[in-house]
Each structure stands twice: as structure tokens, then as C-alpha cells.
């Protein structure tokens, strides 16, 4: 009887902890979404519990803010129009994942904080002398971030 009560108690504690963790992440996602640029031309994105694929073909590049919370996205910037030689990308991931496709003229500079997660930079800058710098600031908790060039 004691083992059954112990099991029931441990299960209740686990379920309560998971519910509180989900509530915390959902609140963080909603606060993040409220901080995004809501202009129609903005490239800012967020995902909560789901998946999304976006292609930014022939759109002008700008500084971007991206968040993934319990979900994943693939964002294709491979045909983006660049007018400057430096852009910034702020990324927050919590229990999610991002795959970001960038042009081969982009050179990444990544500054990250990873807690149970990681970043893969699978990009190659073909012309470093005429490159566009993409400064990436990433905060990752239990998730992953992958950068790659578009397939030829």
C-alpha cells in the first residue's frame, strides 16, 4: 500500500511540475510575441506549439527577431534582397527548433547561450570580401538551431 501511495504522490508532483513548466513557457512565448514588430513588412516570427515554413523570396532583409516555443520553423532567407552589409538576428528558443537557410554571401557571427541545446552552423561564405554579416544572438533552452545554405 505504501508503494502505491508513493507512486501516486510522485505522479502528482510530476504532472504538477510539467503543468507549471508549460504555463511558464507559454507566458514567455506570449510576452515575446507581444514584443515583435507588427508592421506588415516585418520579418519577425514566433511559433508556439506547431510548425511553420516561410520563404522570404525577393523581400528586403532587415533586423529580425525570431522565437520558437514548443514548436519548430524553417525560414528561407536564400533569395532575400540585401541593402546593407550588416544585419542582426535575435533568436529565442525554448523546447523548439529552427532551421534557417541563408544566402552563400552571408557570414555569420554567432553569440549564444545554450542550456540543454545547441547550434549548428553549416554555412559556407563563398565570397568573404563582399560578404554580408549576420550577427546572431541566440538564447536556447532545450532546443536546437541550424543554419545552412540553400541547396544548389
C-alpha positions in Angstrom: 0.0 0.0 0.0 2.9 2.4 0.8 4.4 1.9 -2.7 1.1 2.6 -4.4 0.7 5.9 -2.4 4.3 6.8 -3.1 3.7 6.2 -6.8 0.5 8.3 -6.8 2.3 11.1 -5.0 5.3 11.1 -7.3 3.0 11.1 -10.3 1.0 14.1 -9.0 4.2 16.0 -8.3 5.5 15.2 -11.8 2.2 16.3 -13.5 2.1 19.5 -11.5 5.7 20.3 -12.4 5.0 19.8 -16.1 1.9 21.9 -16.0 3.8 24.7 -14.2 6.7 24.5 -16.7 4.3 24.6 -19.7 2.5 27.6 -18.2 5.8 29.4 -17.7 6.9 28.8 -21.3 3.5 29.8 -22.7 3.7 33.1 -20.7 7.2 33.7 -22.0 6.1 33.0 -25.6 3.2 35.4 -25.3 5.4 38.1 -23.9 7.9 37.5 -26.7 5.1 37.7 -29.3 3.9 41.0 -27.8 7.4 42.5 -28.3 7.6 41.7 -32.0 7.3 44.3 -34.7 3.8 44.0 -36.1 4.4 46.0 -39.3 3.2 44.2 -42.5 6.8 44.4 -43.9 8.4 43.0 -40.7 10.2 39.6 -40.9 9.7 38.9 -37.1 8.3 35.4 -36.4 7.2 33.3 -33.5 5.8 29.8 -33.1 4.0 28.2 -30.2 3.0 24.5 -30.3 3.3 23.9 -34.0 5.3 24.2 -37.2 5.8 26.8 -39.8 7.7 27.2 -43.1 8.3 30.7 -44.5 10.1 31.8 -47.7 11.3 35.4 -47.9 11.7 35.5 -51.7 12.6 39.0 -53.1 11.9 40.7 -49.8 14.3 43.3 -48.3 16.4 42.0 -45.4 16.1 43.7 -42.1 17.0 43.1 -38.4 14.9 40.1 -37.3 13.5 38.7 -34.0 12.5 35.0 -34.0 11.1 32.8 -31.3 10.2 29.1 -31.1 8.4 27.7 -28.1 7.3 24.1 -28.1 7.4 24.2 -31.9 9.6 24.4 -35.0 10.2 26.6 -38.0 12.1 26.6 -41.2 12.8 30.1 -42.5 14.3 30.5 -46.0 16.2 33.8 -46.5 18.2 32.4 -49.5 16.6 34.8 -52.0 16.4 37.9 -49.7 17.4 41.3 -51.0 20.3 42.9 -49.0 20.8 46.7 -49.0 23.3 46.9 -46.1 26.4 44.9 -45.2 25.3 44.1 -41.6 22.1 42.7 -40.1 21.1 41.4 -36.6 19.1 38.4 -35.7 17.8 37.9 -32.2 16.6 34.3 -31.5 14.9 32.8 -28.5 14.2 29.0 -28.5 12.6 27.1 -25.6 11.7 23.4 -26.3 11.7 24.1 -30.1 13.8 24.2 -33.1 14.8 26.4 -36.0 16.3 25.7 -39.4 17.4 28.9 -41.1 18.5 29.0 -44.8 20.8 31.9 -45.7 22.5 33.0 -48.9 26.0 31.9 -49.5 27.1 35.6 -49.4 26.2 35.7 -45.6 28.9 35.4 -43.0 27.6 34.5 -39.6 28.8 35.8 -36.2 27.0 33.8 -33.5 26.8 34.8 -29.8 24.8 32.3 -27.9 23.6 31.0 -24.6 22.7 27.3 -24.8 21.2 25.4 -21.9 20.4 21.8 -23.0 20.5 22.5 -26.7 22.8 23.6 -29.4 23.6 25.4 -32.6 24.9 24.1 -35.9 26.4 26.5 -38.4 26.6 24.6 -41.7 27.1 27.7 -43.9 29.9 28.5 -46.3 30.5 32.1 -47.3 31.6 31.9 -50.9 32.9 35.5 -51.2 34.3 36.7 -47.8 35.5 40.0 -49.3 32.0 41.0 -50.4 30.0 39.3 -47.6 27.0 40.4 -45.6 27.5 40.0 -41.9 24.6 38.4 -40.0 25.1 38.9 -36.2 23.1 36.2 -34.4 22.2 36.5 -30.7 20.6 33.2 -29.6 19.2 32.1 -26.3 18.4 28.4 -26.4 16.9 26.2 -23.7 16.1 22.6 -24.6 16.1 23.2 -28.4 18.2 23.5 -31.5 19.2 26.0 -34.1 20.6 25.1 -37.5 22.0 27.5 -40.2 22.6 26.2 -43.7 23.0 27.5 -47.3 20.4 26.8 -49.9 21.0 23.6 -51.9 22.3 24.3 -55.4 
